[in-house]
Amino acid sequence: MNEMFASPVATVLVLVLSALAGAALGTLFFGGLWWTARRGAVSSQPALWFFVSLFLRMSIALLGFYAVSDGRWERMLTCLLGFVVARAAVMRLTRPQDCAPASQEAEHAP
């Protein structure tokens, strides 16, 4: 489809879908990193776990970015934005409970 003559609604829809694809790629990448760190920490061959995981995660992410962008910098940028948002979400969801911020009541002395 010729982007020059596409409607603004179609253009926005493509950018939103690019951001969602970036979020999916980011979730897969950073979720995979979290899973690998947990598995690699107890493995007898952690270097193999980390190397294979890095290769797979990078391959999927790069191929995904390439497919989503289709040569358009706007799509690449929104995909990257979704990827970064997914990083923040995965970090928040996988944070250990003892690292969670204290409640408001516990911050002041009696």
URSULQUI-V471614 format. One record per run of one state. SS is the DSSP state (A for helix, B for strand, O for the rest). FROM is the first residue (numbers start at 1). TO is the last residue. If there is no record, write none. Layout:
[[SS | FROM | TO] [SS | FROM | TO]]
//
This chain:
[[O | 1 | 2] [A | 3 | 5] [O | 6 | 7] [A | 8 | 41] [O | 42 | 45] [A | 46 | 69] [O | 70 | 72] [A | 73 | 93] [O | 94 | 96] [A | 97 | 99] [O | 100 | 103] [A | 104 | 107] [O | 108 | 110]]
//
